[in-house]
Amino acid sequence: MSSVKNNVVYMDNNATTSVAPEVVEEMMPFLTEFYGNPSSMYSFAGKVGEALKLARKRVADLLGAEPEEITFTSCGTESDSTALLSALQTYPEKRRIVTTRVEHPAVKNLCDSLDTLTGHKHRITRLKVDDQGVLDMAEYEAALTDDTAIVSVMWANNETGVIFPIAKMAKMAKDRGILFHTDAVQAVGKVPINLKELDVDFLSLSGHKLHAPKGVGVLYVKRGTIFTPFLTGGHQERGRRAGTENVASIVGLGKACELAALKMEDENSRVRKLRDKLEAGLLASIPNSLLNGHKTDRLPNTCNISFEYVEGEAILLHMNRYNICASSGSACTSGSLEPSHVLRAMGVPFTAAHGSIRFSLSVYNTEEEVDFVLEKMPAIIESLRQMSPFWKG
Amino acid sequence: MWEYTDKVQEHFLNPRNVGEVEKISGTGDVGSLACGDALKLTITVDDKNVITDAKFKTFGCASAIASSSALTEMVKGMTLDQAEKITNEDIADFLGGLPKEKMHCSVMGREALEAAIADYRGLVLPMAEGEIVCECFGVTDIEVRRAIQESSLRSVEEITNFTKAGGGCGKCEDKLRAILQETVSEVTTTKLKELKPKRMTTLQKIKKIEEVLEREVRPGLRKDGGDIELVDVDGDFVMVTLLGQCKSCAKSQTTIKEYVEKKLRELVLESLIVEDANS
């Protein structure tokens, strides 16, 4: 019997992450002693301003960007909305957005509601994915029409971890004079990003996906890209995002970005190995289990597996008895009546889509934890299958 | 995370009566389109019409499994007449309640019981008649047609979402497409007769729009001290200007889209797009 040190085996890091202890430590003074408003004139508020400056530099360094290209927001969703709405105001005569069928709701549902939001009719091109979750570049090229204002394609998919060819896609958009936004919420900190070398105009990231607290995000806007703010009011963030800065969280995000750069190597070697072990082990020990998503073009931490003929919520609740935390693309876990739009776009049949479990690791996971999960999962799936009228095993 | 009662959790983690009864008197095989779940209930009925045994097999979430387990516990020892009176509320109550989004799990339980009793009595429930289209999920053409009509389904994908048909191996997709075309054309021919003429000249459109604005829209706007003027009609694009109080109202965009456009689409032409002439 393998043992786990910590009570909880947390493998749901694409949902949110634990706040790193170093991040908490860095934040604390700004929740206690240094409560000044960075806009104020006295010197102890000046210290707050300096801390923001350092945080901005640290975020920029992780992304290969310049500090003035970084705007702090409240979350990834705000960053996404800001980028898309800004682009539509830059090109009022262009009413088309090119995106994918597997975007996060932050982009997907925004596109759905643009017409009522802006009072104008928009055309949305949603690119298909194949059964591996991969885009068709020929379809993308054909979609880049003259009436396209902006392309919005996620860097990596939150459910499957599949990575899209952002460098190439951004270049293709730029060649056609079209703005390019990427929701990189799942990619930042997990894969190297160097925006200096890319034709990306807007990039969104979210603090709580990389061991900073919830409630802070970033919108990167490439120097020279025309920008219209989403929130107007005070002069904060050089007029790009009004509202008093969430100082402590921004400081925490800066620290988290510094840590992410240091741990990138670990993420891509050790965490990848743990993920691969977990994945290979589950696929080998549990019959009728299928990997969702491309085998190699994928985040190093994510593994999405469907267990046929059983339902995801039931699996998760059994896992919960052992304090194993993951998530599912099943309909029942979300309260919606349909299983994950990502898996459906990939053509994963219902028999498998309802039984999909996403394991997403972090640098804090250990081999003992992977062994523990590998030990518990086969019996959980087997017990539910014994109950399933579709299981003929 | 769902808030399940202790009893739901207990029945989910330690389900009673899993499997199939030895002597099958009746079988109820139902699948719910709502949550990707299915339940196969088997019952043994003695010569006094008493259910002496009941077992289940369920594919589904915690509340589906708990509802199935509860159902088998409830019906054992009941006469058929008593069992027939069980409602889905009874099943939910037995479990100390279910989240409202999960009530369909208890509905599935009641349906399975109805189906098992009907099977024992040699009756056929209307849904079970017809020809099986999707073998993976055992969905009949009648169920598919009913779903298409009731929920205005317009693609095979939607049929799959609502009935699960086509969601397994996918071999029945062509059959589903054929049923869809048949059903939709039946519906549209009946509808077309009562519908407004499909093609309108611009002049007809303008007249009709003015008429609807006058009759349906203006009275409401005038009550708030506003008014509306038709500026231009270009194809499907209808340009309007709000006047008076409405002009400066912060909700003018919403008024145009949610109120004016809706009315015109409903009463003139579905493809109309109403825009503010000043924006």
Chai-1 contact restraints between the chains, C-beta under 6 A:
chainA,res_idxA,chainB,res_idxB,connection_type,confidence,min_distance_angstrom,max_distance_angstrom,comment,restraint_id
A,T116,B,K257,contact,1.0,0.0,6.0,A-B,restraint_1
A,G119,B,Q253,contact,1.0,0.0,6.0,A-B,restraint_2
A,K121,B,I273,contact,1.0,0.0,6.0,A-B,restraint_3
A,E311,B,G60,contact,1.0,0.0,6.0,A-B,restraint_4
A,E311,B,C61,contact,1.0,0.0,6.0,A-B,restraint_5
A,E313,B,C61,contact,1.0,0.0,6.0,A-B,restraint_6
A,E313,B,A62,contact,1.0,0.0,6.0,A-B,restraint_7
A,A314,B,C61,contact,1.0,0.0,6.0,A-B,restraint_8
A,A314,B,A62,contact,1.0,0.0,6.0,A-B,restraint_9
A,L317,B,A62,contact,1.0,0.0,6.0,A-B,restraint_10
A,A331,B,C35,contact,1.0,0.0,6.0,A-B,restraint_11
A,A331,B,G36,contact,1.0,0.0,6.0,A-B,restraint_12
A,C332,B,C35,contact,1.0,0.0,6.0,A-B,restraint_13
A,C332,B,C61,contact,1.0,0.0,6.0,A-B,restraint_14
A,G335,B,E101,contact,1.0,0.0,6.0,A-B,restraint_15
A,L337,B,A34,contact,1.0,0.0,6.0,A-B,restraint_16
A,E338,B,N161,contact,1.0,0.0,6.0,A-B,restraint_17
A,P349,B,G167,contact,1.0,0.0,6.0,A-B,restraint_18
A,P349,B,G168,contact,1.0,0.0,6.0,A-B,restraint_19
A,F350,B,K164,contact,1.0,0.0,6.0,A-B,restraint_20
A,F350,B,G167,contact,1.0,0.0,6.0,A-B,restraint_21
A,T351,B,G168,contact,1.0,0.0,6.0,A-B,restraint_22
A,H354,B,G36,contact,1.0,0.0,6.0,A-B,restraint_23
A,M387,B,V18,contact,1.0,0.0,6.0,A-B,restraint_24
A,M387,B,K57,contact,1.0,0.0,6.0,A-B,restraint_25
A,M387,B,T58,contact,1.0,0.0,6.0,A-B,restraint_26
A,S388,B,F59,contact,1.0,0.0,6.0,A-B,restraint_27
A,P389,B,A38,contact,1.0,0.0,6.0,A-B,restraint_28
A,P389,B,K40,contact,1.0,0.0,6.0,A-B,restraint_29
A,P389,B,K57,contact,1.0,0.0,6.0,A-B,restraint_30
A,P389,B,F59,contact,1.0,0.0,6.0,A-B,restraint_31
A,F390,B,F59,contact,1.0,0.0,6.0,A-B,restraint_32
